[in-house]
Amino acid sequence: MSYRVETSKEVDKFLDKHKDIAPKILQSLRIIAQNPFDNALDIKKLQGEEHKYRLRIGKYRLLYEIIDEQILIYAYKAQSRGDVYK
């Protein structure tokens, strides 16, 4: 079973602005859609948050939520490591 992937407007703007890293982020989202806990990716659960994870891609972080009831991966934030958790 494959998850559907949706991105927030903030993530869409980030991808438009960072054309160099966008293909790698999109490829990672395709992998997550097939297997949300793929060991090939640097994924960690966010502390104190249920069903929310972070994906590390170089110096950037993508925050996403797994919504099992809707079979959905929702990517809601992408920024550099120093800014993403603010």
Secondary structure as a PSIPRED ss2 file (coil, helix, strand):
# PSIPRED VFORMAT (PSIPRED V4.0)

   1 M C   1.000  0.000  0.000
   2 S C   1.000  0.000  0.000
   3 Y C   1.000  0.000  0.000
   4 R E   0.000  0.000  1.000
   5 V E   0.000  0.000  1.000
   6 E E   0.000  0.000  1.000
   7 T E   0.000  0.000  1.000
   8 S C   1.000  0.000  0.000
   9 K H   0.000  1.000  0.000
  10 E H   0.000  1.000  0.000
  11 V H   0.000  1.000  0.000
  12 D H   0.000  1.000  0.000
  13 K H   0.000  1.000  0.000
  14 F H   0.000  1.000  0.000
  15 L H   0.000  1.000  0.000
  16 D H   0.000  1.000  0.000
  17 K H   0.000  1.000  0.000
  18 H C   1.000  0.000  0.000
  19 K C   1.000  0.000  0.000
  20 D C   1.000  0.000  0.000
  21 I C   1.000  0.000  0.000
  22 A H   0.000  1.000  0.000
  23 P H   0.000  1.000  0.000
  24 K H   0.000  1.000  0.000
  25 I H   0.000  1.000  0.000
  26 L H   0.000  1.000  0.000
  27 Q H   0.000  1.000  0.000
  28 S H   0.000  1.000  0.000
  29 L H   0.000  1.000  0.000
  30 R H   0.000  1.000  0.000
  31 I H   0.000  1.000  0.000
  32 I H   0.000  1.000  0.000
  33 A H   0.000  1.000  0.000
  34 Q H   0.000  1.000  0.000
  35 N C   1.000  0.000  0.000
  36 P C   1.000  0.000  0.000
  37 F C   1.000  0.000  0.000
  38 D C   1.000  0.000  0.000
  39 N C   1.000  0.000  0.000
  40 A C   1.000  0.000  0.000
  41 L C   1.000  0.000  0.000
  42 D E   0.000  0.000  1.000
  43 I E   0.000  0.000  1.000
  44 K E   0.000  0.000  1.000
  45 K E   0.000  0.000  1.000
  46 L C   1.000  0.000  0.000
  47 Q C   1.000  0.000  0.000
  48 G C   1.000  0.000  0.000
  49 E C   1.000  0.000  0.000
  50 E C   1.000  0.000  0.000
  51 H C   1.000  0.000  0.000
  52 K E   0.000  0.000  1.000
  53 Y E   0.000  0.000  1.000
  54 R E   0.000  0.000  1.000
  55 L E   0.000  0.000  1.000
  56 R E   0.000  0.000  1.000
  57 I E   0.000  0.000  1.000
  58 G C   1.000  0.000  0.000
  59 K C   1.000  0.000  0.000
  60 Y E   0.000  0.000  1.000
  61 R E   0.000  0.000  1.000
  62 L E   0.000  0.000  1.000
  63 L E   0.000  0.000  1.000
  64 Y E   0.000  0.000  1.000
  65 E E   0.000  0.000  1.000
  66 I E   0.000  0.000  1.000
  67 I E   0.000  0.000  1.000
  68 D H   0.000  1.000  0.000
  69 E H   0.000  1.000  0.000
  70 Q H   0.000  1.000  0.000
  71 I C   1.000  0.000  0.000
  72 L E   0.000  0.000  1.000
  73 I E   0.000  0.000  1.000
  74 Y E   0.000  0.000  1.000
  75 A E   0.000  0.000  1.000
  76 Y E   0.000  0.000  1.000
  77 K E   0.000  0.000  1.000
  78 A E   0.000  0.000  1.000
  79 Q E   0.000  0.000  1.000
  80 S E   0.000  0.000  1.000
  81 R H   0.000  1.000  0.000
  82 G H   0.000  1.000  0.000
  83 D H   0.000  1.000  0.000
  84 V H   0.000  1.000  0.000
  85 Y C   1.000  0.000  0.000
  86 K C   1.000  0.000  0.000
